[in-house]
Amino acid sequence: MKIYTKTGDKGSTALFGGRRVAKDDLRIEAYGTVDELNSFIGLAVAQAPDSPLSSPLRDIAAHLFTLGADLATPLSPPPRYAIPRIDDSQINWLESMIDDYEESLPPLKSFIVPGGTALAAALHLARTVCRRAERRTVALAASEDIGSAPVRFLNRLSDYLFVAARYANFLAGEDDIPWRNPAAGQ
């Protein structure tokens, strides 16, 4: 099977179900940014493949594939085949991990800047891409029904990535880097 089809050479692509849309359609922007986020999750795992965070991050990568399929498949008209969708179980799972990590972490006393270990820095980068994916998905949700779970999943995932970055530093014995305002002489 060839990887290229030439069907997108004029700037359109097919959604699951066959409908063609422009490659800059809100739906394509949303699931394309989720795909980009998934690449950054892979980069984070590559920074510390033996970290206790690697297994949940690999699970997150699988959930992001589900989210991509979810976003690529309009709810209306209903698809003729079963498509996996993001639901409350994935959101609850993220919340549970956030709660578990936060039990070990010192309380935040100031804003922090990205950095510390390579894994923490990669997780902060993934968090910023996740926020963009969330913005793109919110824009899509404003124009058509995608259900409520995709936006909530991305919102919770960005929270998870923030806490996971802090936890990566904690596991390595690194402190979070507090924000200092250079203009204020701090």
Backbone as CSV, one residue per row, in Angstrom:
resi,resn,N_x,N_y,N_z,CA_x,CA_y,CA_z,C_x,C_y,C_z
1,MET,0.838,-1.179,0.000,0.000,0.000,0.000,0.885,1.245,0.000
2,LYS,0.607,2.161,-0.890,1.369,3.407,-0.961,0.870,4.376,0.102
3,ILE,1.798,5.173,0.627,1.455,6.150,1.653,0.788,7.379,1.039
4,TYR,1.082,7.651,-0.212,0.474,8.833,-0.818,-0.711,8.420,-1.689
5,THR,-1.759,9.260,-1.619,-2.978,8.969,-2.386,-3.240,10.027,-3.451
6,LYS,-2.653,11.188,-3.289,-2.825,12.343,-4.170,-4.213,12.962,-4.064
7,THR,-5.085,12.424,-3.187,-6.442,12.972,-3.084,-6.463,14.317,-2.377
8,GLY,-5.410,14.666,-1.662,-5.361,15.944,-0.960,-4.556,17.001,-1.670
9,ASP,-4.155,16.738,-2.901,-3.268,17.660,-3.614,-3.891,19.021,-3.891
10,LYS,-5.204,19.118,-3.835,-5.863,20.405,-4.099,-6.354,21.060,-2.811
11,GLY,-5.842,20.588,-1.656,-6.139,21.266,-0.402,-7.361,20.774,0.344
12,SER,-7.831,19.577,0.020,-8.951,19.035,0.784,-8.582,17.662,1.319
13,THR,-9.335,17.216,2.295,-9.115,15.898,2.888,-10.464,15.307,3.263
14,ALA,-10.498,14.018,3.487,-11.754,13.337,3.822,-11.838,13.103,5.326
15,LEU,-13.020,13.365,5.883,-13.314,13.000,7.258,-13.721,11.538,7.289
16,PHE,-13.729,10.920,8.483,-14.302,9.584,8.589,-15.757,9.707,8.164
17,GLY,-16.177,8.863,7.313,-17.526,8.948,6.760,-17.513,9.411,5.322
18,GLY,-16.370,9.986,4.869,-16.219,10.304,3.467,-16.370,11.756,3.068
19,ARG,-17.028,12.594,3.874,-17.215,13.998,3.502,-15.861,14.684,3.373
20,ARG,-15.667,15.451,2.300,-14.417,16.165,2.070,-14.547,17.583,2.597
21,VAL,-13.468,18.054,3.217,-13.408,19.416,3.735,-12.040,19.992,3.408
22,ALA,-11.939,21.315,3.485,-10.647,21.978,3.273,-9.686,21.600,4.395
23,LYS,-8.414,21.544,4.070,-7.416,21.155,5.067,-7.253,22.177,6.176
24,ASP,-7.811,23.373,6.004,-7.775,24.349,7.086,-9.131,24.460,7.804
25,ASP,-10.004,23.495,7.606,-11.284,23.423,8.296,-11.042,23.338,9.807
26,LEU,-11.955,23.898,10.608,-11.799,23.859,12.065,-11.606,22.441,12.592
27,ARG,-12.311,21.491,12.024,-12.199,20.098,12.468,-10.784,19.573,12.209
28,ILE,-10.224,19.899,11.040,-8.874,19.437,10.703,-7.853,20.131,11.602
29,GLU,-8.052,21.428,11.865,-7.174,22.158,12.783,-7.192,21.514,14.166
30,ALA,-8.385,21.119,14.634,-8.498,20.528,15.972,-7.782,19.185,16.035
31,TYR,-8.131,18.256,15.140,-7.493,16.943,15.283,-6.050,16.953,14.799
32,GLY,-5.690,17.890,13.938,-4.285,18.024,13.551,-3.427,18.504,14.712
33,THR,-3.971,19.392,15.527,-3.223,19.864,16.697,-3.147,18.775,17.754
34,VAL,-4.183,17.946,17.871,-4.131,16.784,18.763,-3.026,15.829,18.291
35,ASP,-2.892,15.650,16.994,-1.824,14.810,16.442,-0.450,15.396,16.794
36,GLU,-0.322,16.719,16.661,0.931,17.381,17.036,1.220,17.159,18.521
37,LEU,0.206,17.316,19.349,0.363,17.076,20.784,0.858,15.656,21.041
38,ASN,0.310,14.701,20.331,0.724,13.318,20.524,2.209,13.134,20.204
39,SER,2.709,13.854,19.216,4.139,13.791,18.906,4.977,14.339,20.059
40,PHE,4.488,15.392,20.698,5.211,15.943,21.846,5.149,15.013,23.052
41,ILE,4.065,14.261,23.196,4.003,13.242,24.246,5.084,12.193,23.975
42,GLY,5.225,11.780,22.715,6.280,10.835,22.357,7.661,11.386,22.661
43,LEU,7.864,12.667,22.406,9.138,13.313,22.725,9.388,13.293,24.225
44,ALA,8.349,13.538,25.010,8.500,13.508,26.470,8.912,12.117,26.936
45,VAL,8.258,11.090,26.434,8.599,9.720,26.825,10.050,9.414,26.449
46,ALA,10.488,9.898,25.294,11.862,9.639,24.847,12.896,10.293,25.768
47,GLN,12.506,11.336,26.495,13.439,12.007,27.412,13.794,11.132,28.604
48,ALA,12.840,10.283,29.013,13.061,9.442,30.192,12.204,8.191,30.071
49,PRO,12.579,7.268,29.183,11.734,6.104,28.918,11.509,5.200,30.124
50,ASP,12.383,5.262,31.127,12.232,4.417,32.312,11.536,5.131,33.467
51,SER,11.083,6.343,33.245,10.406,7.108,34.291,9.067,6.461,34.646
52,PRO,8.648,6.588,35.892,7.303,6.130,36.257,6.211,6.848,35.471
53,LEU,6.530,7.976,34.861,5.556,8.723,34.061,5.395,8.153,32.649
54,SER,6.335,7.322,32.203,6.302,6.840,30.819,5.072,6.001,30.512
55,SER,4.694,5.119,31.406,3.526,4.272,31.142,2.243,5.081,31.018
56,PRO,1.945,5.999,31.965,0.744,6.812,31.771,0.817,7.685,30.516
57,LEU,2.006,8.160,30.169,2.132,8.976,28.956,1.846,8.148,27.705
58,ARG,2.266,6.902,27.704,1.938,6.025,26.563,0.428,5.793,26.488
59,ASP,-0.214,5.652,27.645,-1.679,5.526,27.658,-2.334,6.800,27.143
60,ILE,-1.784,7.945,27.524,-2.303,9.223,27.035,-2.171,9.281,25.518
61,ALA,-1.054,8.810,24.982,-0.886,8.788,23.527,-2.007,7.985,22.871
62,ALA,-2.354,6.848,23.462,-3.454,6.037,22.913,-4.780,6.795,23.009
63,HIS,-5.004,7.481,24.126,-6.233,8.271,24.264,-6.275,9.417,23.252
64,LEU,-5.106,9.980,22.944,-5.076,11.049,21.947,-5.416,10.525,20.555
65,PHE,-5.042,9.280,20.244,-5.487,8.686,18.980,-7.000,8.538,18.970
66,THR,-7.564,8.118,20.099,-9.023,8.029,20.208,-9.651,9.394,20.014
67,LEU,-9.074,10.416,20.650,-9.602,11.772,20.495,-9.514,12.224,19.044
68,GLY,-8.415,11.921,18.379,-8.284,12.284,16.967,-9.377,11.650,16.127
69,ALA,-9.638,10.363,16.349,-10.716,9.679,15.622,-12.066,10.288,15.959
70,ASP,-12.259,10.615,17.236,-13.495,11.248,17.695,-13.703,12.564,16.944
71,LEU,-12.672,13.409,16.917,-12.799,14.710,16.267,-12.908,14.601,14.751
72,ALA,-12.371,13.537,14.180,-12.429,13.350,12.728,-13.754,12.753,12.266
73,THR,-14.613,12.419,13.213,-15.879,11.769,12.882,-17.036,12.618,13.369
74,PRO,-17.705,13.333,12.480,-18.845,14.150,12.912,-19.918,13.303,13.593
75,LEU,-20.574,13.921,14.592,-21.681,13.244,15.270,-22.922,13.184,14.384
76,SER,-23.029,14.159,13.484,-24.202,14.216,12.616,-23.748,14.389,11.165
77,PRO,-24.186,13.520,10.287,-25.030,12.370,10.567,-24.237,11.308,11.315
78,PRO,-24.926,10.480,12.104,-24.208,9.447,12.853,-23.442,8.522,11.906
79,PRO,-22.205,8.141,12.290,-21.429,7.248,11.419,-22.105,5.878,11.313
80,ARG,-21.846,5.210,10.214,-22.426,3.887,9.976,-21.666,2.778,10.688
81,TYR,-20.630,3.116,11.400,-19.793,2.134,12.074,-19.428,2.673,13.454
82,ALA,-19.026,1.797,14.330,-18.649,2.207,15.684,-17.309,2.942,15.650
83,ILE,-17.258,4.064,16.313,-16.018,4.832,16.402,-15.730,5.064,17.885
84,PRO,-14.496,4.865,18.314,-14.209,5.148,19.733,-14.353,6.642,20.000
85,ARG,-14.859,6.970,21.156,-15.041,8.364,21.549,-14.435,8.568,22.941
86,ILE,-13.980,9.776,23.183,-13.525,10.157,24.518,-14.760,10.267,25.404
87,ASP,-14.638,9.795,26.653,-15.763,9.899,27.572,-15.251,10.211,28.983
88,ASP,-16.158,10.201,29.935,-15.797,10.563,31.309,-14.750,9.641,31.927
89,SER,-14.649,8.407,31.465,-13.680,7.491,32.082,-12.248,7.990,31.894
90,GLN,-11.924,8.528,30.728,-10.564,9.054,30.505,-10.328,10.330,31.323
91,ILE,-11.363,11.143,31.458,-11.244,12.378,32.238,-11.042,12.029,33.712
92,ASN,-11.817,11.095,34.221,-11.684,10.666,35.619,-10.306,10.068,35.886
93,TRP,-9.780,9.313,34.914,-8.451,8.726,35.035,-7.390,9.810,35.177
94,LEU,-7.481,10.863,34.355,-6.526,11.974,34.454,-6.623,12.643,35.824
95,GLU,-7.843,12.883,36.286,-8.031,13.526,37.584,-7.430,12.689,38.709
96,SER,-7.579,11.384,38.620,-7.030,10.490,39.639,-5.507,10.585,39.677
97,MET,-4.878,10.617,38.503,-3.412,10.734,38.474,-2.957,12.094,38.996
98,ILE,-3.670,13.144,38.633,-3.325,14.479,39.144,-3.359,14.459,40.667
99,ASP,-4.435,13.915,41.225,-4.565,13.852,42.684,-3.434,13.043,43.304
100,ASP,-3.078,11.909,42.694,-1.993,11.080,43.223,-0.662,11.821,43.221
101,TYR,-0.334,12.489,42.117,0.943,13.201,42.038,0.983,14.350,43.036
102,GLU,-0.139,15.084,43.140,-0.148,16.262,44.008,0.043,15.903,45.475
103,GLU,-0.303,14.679,45.867,-0.078,14.260,47.261,1.405,14.269,47.618
104,SER,2.268,14.059,46.643,3.716,14.021,46.882,4.386,15.373,46.711
105,LEU,3.737,16.285,46.003,4.385,17.543,45.638,4.236,18.611,46.717
106,PRO,5.268,19.440,46.874,5.104,20.583,47.777,4.100,21.563,47.164
107,PRO,3.373,22.286,48.010,2.402,23.236,47.469,3.098,24.343,46.667
108,LEU,2.409,24.828,45.645,2.945,25.943,44.858,2.883,27.221,45.696
109,LYS,3.979,27.978,45.682,4.012,29.239,46.412,4.171,30.425,45.467
110,SER,4.415,30.107,44.180,4.554,31.156,43.169,4.307,30.515,41.810
111,PHE,4.200,31.352,40.796,4.165,30.819,39.443,5.506,30.151,39.176
112,ILE,5.492,29.152,38.301,6.753,28.515,37.931,6.941,28.639,36.419
113,VAL,8.195,28.595,36.022,8.513,28.639,34.600,8.917,27.239,34.154
114,PRO,8.710,26.927,32.881,9.063,25.593,32.396,10.553,25.316,32.554
115,GLY,10.860,24.088,32.884,12.264,23.709,32.978,12.489,22.682,34.057
116,GLY,13.739,22.561,34.430,14.150,21.522,35.366,14.769,20.399,34.566
117,THR,14.207,19.209,34.680,14.720,18.077,33.920,14.265,18.164,32.466
118,ALA,14.919,17.383,31.614,14.502,17.339,30.207,13.070,16.828,30.090
119,LEU,12.697,15.852,30.919,11.328,15.343,30.887,10.345,16.432,31.294
120,ALA,10.626,17.157,32.354,9.722,18.228,32.795,9.583,19.295,31.714
121,ALA,10.690,19.680,31.101,10.627,20.692,30.037,9.787,20.193,28.863
122,ALA,9.954,18.918,28.499,9.152,18.349,27.400,7.672,18.295,27.771
123,LEU,7.367,18.002,29.027,5.964,17.980,29.469,5.354,19.381,29.460
124,HIS,6.141,20.378,29.836,5.646,21.757,29.750,5.388,22.141,28.289
125,LEU,6.259,21.735,27.393,6.043,22.000,25.971,4.763,21.307,25.499
126,ALA,4.576,20.052,25.875,3.354,19.334,25.519,2.122,20.048,26.085
127,ARG,2.247,20.592,27.298,1.130,21.324,27.907,0.721,22.516,27.061
128,THR,1.689,23.247,26.523,1.336,24.422,25.721,0.668,24.017,24.408
129,VAL,1.121,22.913,23.823,0.471,22.411,22.609,-0.932,21.902,22.946
130,CYS,-1.077,21.294,24.119,-2.391,20.831,24.559,-3.353,22.012,24.687
131,ARG,-2.895,23.108,25.234,-3.748,24.307,25.348,-4.177,24.801,23.962
132,ARG,-3.273,24.734,22.991,-3.648,25.132,21.627,-4.669,24.162,21.049
133,ALA,-4.468,22.870,21.271,-5.450,21.881,20.810,-6.805,22.146,21.453
134,GLU,-6.784,22.515,22.720,-8.034,22.847,23.406,-8.703,24.067,22.760
135,ARG,-7.921,25.100,22.465,-8.500,26.300,21.819,-9.104,25.946,20.467
136,ARG,-8.393,25.120,19.690,-8.917,24.719,18.378,-10.192,23.894,18.532
137,THR,-10.244,23.049,19.538,-11.411,22.206,19.767,-12.586,23.026,20.280
138,VAL,-12.322,24.027,21.103,-13.378,24.945,21.549,-13.964,25.680,20.344
139,ALA,-13.113,26.132,19.432,-13.610,26.802,18.222,-14.488,25.863,17.404
140,LEU,-14.072,24.615,17.271,-14.879,23.636,16.549,-16.207,23.422,17.257
141,ALA,-16.179,23.294,18.582,-17.403,23.060,19.363,-18.369,24.233,19.250
142,ALA,-17.860,25.429,18.999,-18.733,26.596,18.833,-19.455,26.581,17.495
143,SER,-18.923,25.827,16.534,-19.538,25.812,15.209,-20.350,24.553,14.921
144,GLU,-20.076,23.465,15.662,-20.868,22.248,15.479,-20.773,21.366,16.713
145,ASP,-21.726,20.471,16.863,-21.783,19.603,18.027,-20.701,18.529,17.935
146,ILE,-19.818,18.524,18.939,-18.801,17.474,19.031,-18.938,16.728,20.364
147,GLY,-19.972,17.062,21.140,-20.100,16.512,22.478,-19.242,17.321,23.435
148,SER,-19.394,17.072,24.718,-18.671,17.869,25.714,-17.337,17.250,26.130
149,ALA,-17.157,15.968,25.932,-15.973,15.290,26.456,-14.653,15.740,25.824
150,PRO,-14.580,15.999,24.508,-13.269,16.372,23.957,-12.659,17.624,24.595
151,VAL,-13.454,18.656,24.799,-12.918,19.885,25.403,-12.527,19.623,26.852
152,ARG,-13.366,18.913,27.592,-13.060,18.622,28.987,-11.812,17.749,29.103
153,PHE,-11.643,16.771,28.210,-10.455,15.918,28.228,-9.196,16.753,28.010
154,LEU,-9.208,17.629,27.018,-8.027,18.449,26.745,-7.742,19.418,27.888
155,ASN,-8.786,19.965,28.490,-8.589,20.856,29.621,-7.925,20.115,30.773
156,ARG,-8.416,18.926,31.075,-7.850,18.136,32.162,-6.466,17.635,31.805
157,LEU,-6.239,17.301,30.535,-4.919,16.844,30.123,-3.877,17.937,30.304
158,SER,-4.212,19.177,30.012,-3.227,20.244,30.221,-2.915,20.389,31.710
159,ASP,-3.938,20.220,32.567,-3.681,20.224,34.013,-2.754,19.071,34.390
160,TYR,-3.039,17.891,33.839,-2.204,16.722,34.116,-0.756,16.993,33.695
161,LEU,-0.559,17.533,32.499,0.798,17.753,31.997,1.565,18.741,32.874
162,PHE,0.870,19.757,33.410,1.507,20.697,34.326,1.967,19.978,35.589
163,VAL,1.060,19.219,36.180,1.391,18.507,37.419,2.441,17.425,37.141
164,ALA,2.341,16.741,36.006,3.323,15.714,35.665,4.716,16.322,35.488
165,ALA,4.797,17.528,34.944,6.097,18.200,34.809,6.689,18.477,36.191
166,ARG,5.853,18.950,37.096,6.316,19.168,38.465,6.745,17.847,39.108
167,TYR,5.969,16.795,38.854,6.263,15.486,39.435,7.566,14.917,38.860
168,ALA,7.810,15.148,37.580,9.072,14.694,36.966,10.258,15.352,37.664
169,ASN,10.155,16.641,37.927,11.229,17.324,38.657,11.369,16.765,40.066
170,PHE,10.234,16.554,40.732,10.234,16.009,42.092,10.934,14.656,42.137
171,LEU,10.587,13.773,41.206,11.191,12.443,41.177,12.704,12.513,40.976
172,ALA,13.170,13.526,40.261,14.606,13.685,39.989,15.317,14.522,41.055
173,GLY,14.578,14.980,42.063,15.181,15.814,43.099,15.434,17.243,42.667
174,GLU,14.782,17.664,41.595,14.920,19.042,41.085,13.793,19.904,41.637
175,ASP,14.104,21.135,41.983,13.066,22.076,42.400,12.395,22.674,41.174
176,ASP,11.117,23.059,41.341,10.467,23.864,40.313,11.210,25.188,40.217
177,ILE,11.146,25.816,39.058,11.831,27.094,38.858,10.811,28.208,39.067
178,PRO,10.938,28.961,40.157,9.958,30.017,40.414,10.106,31.166,39.422
179,TRP,8.977,31.744,39.076,8.981,32.925,38.214,9.474,34.121,39.010
180,ARG,10.344,34.856,38.395,10.829,36.119,38.951,10.650,37.188,37.918
181,ASN,10.198,38.331,38.328,9.985,39.446,37.402,11.264,40.276,37.339
182,PRO,12.029,40.154,36.234,13.285,40.896,36.138,13.079,42.412,36.175
183,ALA,11.941,42.862,35.685,11.679,44.307,35.690,11.508,44.837,37.103
184,ALA,11.112,43.974,38.029,10.925,44.392,39.423,12.186,44.167,40.236
185,GLY,13.278,43.727,39.578,14.532,43.498,40.269,14.528,42.229,41.116
186,GLN,13.671,41.308,40.797,13.618,40.059,41.564,14.616,39.071,41.029
